[in-house]
Amino acid sequence: MSIKIFLPTEYFYQKRACNLYGQLHISEDNVVVYYVVDAESKKFDFGTHKMRFLGSILCSDSYADSNYCRSNDMSLCFTYTNESPNIALMFTGITPDNLNQIKLILYEKQTLSSLVVKEQNTLSHWTRENHVNDECDFYMLAQLVQPNPDPLHKAKDLWFYSNQSIYMLANIPMQLFQYIVANTFVNSIITHTVIYKHYKEWQTIDATCSRLTNIMIDRALGIILMLILFTFVSHPGDFLIQISHIIIQQLYSLLKVLEGSPIGLKLNIHLNNFFLDCFKYHIELWSTFLDLIEPIVRQVFLAIGAFGCLGFTYQIALLADLISIVGLHAHCFYVYTKVLNNVEVKGLTVLWQVVRGNRYNILRNRIEAHNYMNRQLYLATIFFSAILFLFPTTLVYYVVFATLKALTCATLAILEGFRRKLLTLPIEVFLKYMKRGFYDIDCLRVLDIPQQKQLYFTYRNSKIVIFVYQLQI
């Protein structure tokens, strides 16, 4: 059984009386850990803060006995003298029954405040997993020493008011977007869009305040792109119209290639002409539809630019939705050819068993021989031959449009990955690392500090050795 006391280095050599504030934790192994963080009560709001009063550092003349500490609700009490270079431990409020050692671990606040603290490494997480150890103590201490804003000080600060005004002004577009999305009619339309899915993800990240740096960079990039689009692009709406017509022309060119004998393949003329007429008709319908909505499409580019007020990732999400809309006809072609290809593959599989004189027994879940009638074999052979000769034509169209669909999905996946990475990358940690202000738990070293005079703690008429250590990087 032992006691651990984490104490700032400056307090260990202090020669004045003060109160100590921090936190106390008792593990399942009856290891009592005192986290001494600060000596000023004005820094904490005890109604909401994680600190509590632990004890005091007193002059040796002011310390009477343990009853004095208990009457003042102390958990720790140190004393100092002019002769001794450091303070001495005189009282602990919670002491294990079989106490055999006390560890006094000195640390620098600046070092611990720069330690990376992961959200899952909270004290409750470690105690649930029964991993209460030195690493847990370091994480807990790092969380306690993190600087906390003083609301009373901020309320009197002109800079605070200016920051709040800037934040409210910058958040007006987001508030407006939230109001629009909350509308039932609008919500029913955009529920399955990428922009709505990204809005939900962004809202979760913003609510947890886990990636504030990412959000700031996201908005800055969005505003920069918006200014570039509105400043240097004279007619942004024409750009989208041109892209749409280029895609239509490329599809016509693709169908023209399939009209003959692509890469030397001999396609069925009648089925090939049927596919060409069907797909050309769909492209003409889509071209007519684009001509009808051309005034709206011209404004979509302005919407992409305006979404820069929300963030660069919102512009990427809107671009992904736009790509899905522009490539809708190609997706329809893929669905048609996929269904037809699956039907033919299934038909060939079944008819192949028939022409071989086999059938599938559902009850026994196996393929077995069967005596078919002559007319059954005749019809099966005719259908099998017809589907077999039509299958290469269908397969060519299926492969072409499946490749086109795969390219579209790959583009959308790249945009989605970039959009999510921009919000989830630990940019703040990377910036700390670049400034050499980043420390991981593995960087900490516990060094033994030799003392001129061995420190002891008197407990039940016996002296317990106090080992002094120093946390360093």
N, C-alpha and C positions, 0 to 999 in steps of 0.2 A: 504494500500500500504506500502511496506517495502523494505528494502535493507538488503541483507545478504552478509557478507564479511568473507570468509574463509582465515585465516591467520595462518602461522606457529607460534607456541608458542614463539620460540626464537626471532622472529621479534617484538613481542608485547612488549618485554622488552629491545629492542635494543637501544643503545646509539650512533649510528653512521649513517651517511647518506649513502643511497644505493638506487638503482633502484629496482622496483618490476616487476616481470614477471608472467604471468598466463593467465587466460582466463576470458571472460565476457559473461554472458547469461541473456537474458530478457525473462521471461515466458509470457504466454498469460494473466496472472493475473497482469501484470505489476510489478512483483517482480524481482528486479535487483539483480543478484548474481555475486559477484566478487570472483574468485578463484585465490588467491595469492599462487604461488607455490615456486618460487625461487627468488634470488636477484642477480644472475650472468647470464649475457647474453651470456657468452662464452659456456654455456652448450647447447645452442639451435641453430639450424639452421633454421632461420625464414622462409626460402623459402619452407621448407617441414615440419617444426615442428608445433605442435598444440599450441605453446605458443605465446604470444604477450606482448608488453610493456604496463603495466597498470599504473604505476606512480612511486612515490618515497617516501622515508622516509627522511625528511629534518630536519635540526636544526631549532628551532623556530625563530632564528635570520635570517635565510636565506629565510623564507617564507614571501612573501609580501602580496599577495591577490590571489583571484581566477583567475584573469587575467594572473598572472604568470603561473599558472597550465595549463590554456587553451593554452597559447602560446607555452608551451612545450609538448603539446599533451598528457596531463595526464588525466587518468580516476579516479585515487585515489591519495590522498596526505595525509601523516601522518607527524606529527612533534613530536620532543622529546625535553625535557628540562632536565637539571641536577636535578631539584627539584622533578619532577614527576617520579614515578617508571616505568611508561609505556608510550607508544606513544599515541597521540591524533589524531583523525580523523578531518581533516580540509577541505577537498574538495572531492566531488564526481562528476565525469563528467556527469553521467546519473542519474538523480534523478526523481522519480515519482512525479506527481503533488500533490497528497494528501498523502504525506509522514507522517506516524504516528510513525514508530519505525525503529530502526536499530539494527540488530543482528550481533555481532562480534563473530565468532566461531573460537576458537583456536584449532589447531590439531597438532599431531606429525606425521612427514613424515613417520617414520618407521612403525607406526601403520597402516596408510592408504595404504602404499605400500604392506602390507601383507594382505590387504582385498581382498577377492575373487571377481574378476570382470568378470561377464559373458558377452559374446559377444552380447547377445540380449538386454542387459541393457545399451545400448548406449544412448546418449542424444537424437538422432533423434528418437529412438524407443519410449522413454517416451513422447516426445512432440507430436508424432503422436497419441499416445493413450490418450493424455490429462491427463497424470498422473505426472505432474511436481510437485514434493513435496520434502520433506527432503530426502527420500530414493534416489530419482533421483540425488539430489545434492551430496550425499555421493558417489554414483557410479561414477558420473562425476569427482569428486575430486580424487577418487581413480585411475581413468584412467589417470588423468593428472600427478599424482605424481609417476607413474610407472617409474622405471629407464630406460633410453634410452641409447643405446650404442653410443659412440662418434666415428664416422668414422675416424676423423683426428687423434685421439689418437690411434686408432687401427692400422692405417696405419703405425705408427712409432713403433709399438710394435712387438718385435720378436716373442712373444707368439702368436700374431694374425697370423703371417705368418705360424708358425708351425701348428696352428689349421686348417688354410685353406688348408695346404698341406695334413694333415691327412684326412680332410673332402673330398678333391678331390680324394685321394687314395681310401678311403672307398666307394666312390660313383661310382667308375669305373664299378663294376659289374652291378649296376643299369643302368648306361648309356648304357652298352652293351646289357642288356636285353631290354631296350627301343628301341634300334636300331633294334634288332631282331623282336620285336613285331610290329614295324612300317612297316616291310616288308609285302607287300600285300598278298603274298602266305601264309606266316606263320599266318598272321592275320585272313585269311579266315578259317584256320584250327582250331585255338584255340579260336575263338570268343565265343563259347558256353561252354567253360571249366571254371572250378572254378578258375584256376590260372589266367585266363584273367580277370574274374570278380573281383577277389581280387586285381589284379594289378590296375584296375580303382579305386577301393575304396581306396587303399593305396596312389595312386597318388593324390586323392582329399584331403586326410588328410595331406599329405606332403606339398601340395601347400598352404593350409591355415595355416600351422605351428601351429596348435592348439594342437597337441599331440607329440611334439618333444621328450619328455621323453619316451613315449610309443615306438616311432620308435627306439630310442637308445637301449632300453631294448629288443625290438624285434630282432634287428640285433645282439646284444650280445648273446641272447639265440640261434639264428640260427648258429652263428659261433661256439659256444660251442658244440652244437649238431653235427655240421659238423666234428669238431675235434674228438669227441667221436666215430662217425661212422668210420672215416678213420683210427683211431688209434687202437681201441679195437675190431672192427669187421673185421675178416680176409677176408672173402668172402661174402660181403654184397649182391651180386647178387644172390647167391644160396638161400638166405633167401626168396626172393620173389618167386623164382621158387618152393621152398618147400611149401610155403603158397598156391600157385595156385594149386598144385597137391593135397594138403590136402583138399582144397575146392571142387575139383572135386571128390575126394574119398567120402567126406561127402554127396555130392549130389547123388552119386551112392548108398550110404547107405540109404539115404532118400527114393529113388525110390524103393529100396529093401523092405523097411518097407511098402510102399504103395502097393507092389505087392500082398500081402496076404489080410488079413482082419484087417486093422489098427484099434486099440481100439475096436475090435469086430464088426466093420461095414461090412455089406455084400455089396461089390461093384460088379458092373456089370463086368463080366470076360472079355468079348470081348472089351468093351470100356476101361477097365483098361489096358488090354494088348496093345491096340492102343496107349494110353497115354504113357505107359512105353517105347514102341518102339520108339515113336516120341521123347521123352525127352532124352532117351539114345543116340539116333542118334545125337541130338543137342550137348550133352555133349562130344561125340566122336569128332564131328567137332571142338568144342572149344578146346579140348585137343590137337588135331592136329595143330590147329592154334597157341596155346601156344608153342608147340614144334618148330614151324617154326620161331616164333619171340623170341625164348629163348635168342639168343645173344643180342637182343635189350633190353629185360626185365632185363638182368643182368646189363645193364648200367643205367637202370632207378634209381636203388638205389644210384648210384653215382650222378645222377642228383639231387636226393632229398638232398644228402649231400652238393652238390655244391650250391644248392639254399639257403644254410645257409648264404651265403654272402649277399643275399637280405633280409633275415629275417626269423625268426622262423615261422611266419604266412604264408610265401610262401611255406615252407616245408609242413605245414598242408594242404594248398590248393592243392599242388601237390599230397599229400597222398589221399585227397578226390577224386581227378580225378582217381587215381590208383584204389581205391576201386570201383568206378563206372565201370571202365573197367573190373576188375576182376569179378564183379558181373553182367556183361552184360547178360550172359546166363540165370541167375536166373530172371532177369528182363523180358527177352523174354518169359520165362515160365509163368510168372505172366500175361503178356499181352494176351497170348494164352488162358489161363484158364479164364481170366476176360471176354474176348469177348464171349467165348463159354457159360459161365455162364449167361451173360446178354441176349444172344439169347434165352437160355432155359427159363429164367425167363419171358421174354417177350412172348415167345410162350405159356407157361403155363397160363399166365394171360389172353391172348386172347382166348385160347381154353377152359379155364374154363368158360368164359361167353357163349361160343357156346354150350357146353354140358349142361349148365343150361337153354338154350333157350333164351339167351339175346344177345344183340349186342349194340355196342356203336354208338350213333347217332352223327355224326360230326356237323351237322347243329344246333342241339339243345344242343349239349355239355352235353349229358346225356346218361345213360344206360337204354335201354327199351327192352321190350319183342319183340321176333321175331319168326315167324314160319319158321323153317328150313326144308328142304327136308330130307327124310330119309337117302339118300346117303351122304348128307352133315354131318348129325349127326354121321353117321357110321364112316366116314373118320376122323372127329374131335375127336371121342372117341378113335380111334386107335392111332392117333398122340399124343393125350393127355396122353394116357397110356404109350406109348413108351418114351416120354420125361420125364414123371413123374418117371419112373423106372431108367432112365439114369441120372436124376438130382442129386441124392446123390453122385454118383461117381464124377461128375463134380464139385460139391460143395466141396468135400473133397480136391481135387486137388487145387481148387481156394483158399480155406482157408489156405492150407499149403504154397502155394507160395505167397499169400498175406501177410502172417505172415513173411515170409522170406524177402519180399520186405519192409515191415514195419520196420524190424530190420535194414536193410541196410539204409533206409531213416533216422531212428533215429540216427544211427552212423554218417551219414553225417551231420545231423542237430546239433549234439553235437560238431563236429569238426568246423562247421561254426560258431556256437555261441561262442566257445572258441576263434576262430580266430578273430572274430569281437570285442569281449570283450577285447582282448589283445591290440587292437588299440584304443578303445574308452573309456576304463576305465580312470577316472581322477587320474592317478597315481601320478602326480605332486602335486595335491591338497592333496592326502592322505599322501604323504611324508611331506608336510608342516604341516599337522595335527599331524603327529607323532613327529615332531620337535617342536610342540606347536607354530608354526609360522603362523597358519591358523586362519583367522577371517572372519566371515560371517557378513552380514549387520545387522543381529539381535543382534550381540554382541556389537554394538556401543551404548554408552550412552552419552547423552548430559547433562552435569552438569553445574549448574549456579555458576559463580565465583563471590563472593562478592568483591566489590572494596572499598578501603578506601575513595575514593572520586568519586561520581557519574560522569560518563562520559556523555557529551552532544555534540551534533552536531548542529551548528547554520545554520538554513535554513530559508530564507525569514524572518529574524528578529525574529524567534522563535526557541526555544531550543528543539531538538528532543533527547529523551533519548536513549542512546546506552546500550544495554544489552550484557554482555560478557558471553560467554559459553565456555566450554572445552569439546572436544571429547575424550572419554576414552573407554577402553575395559572393 
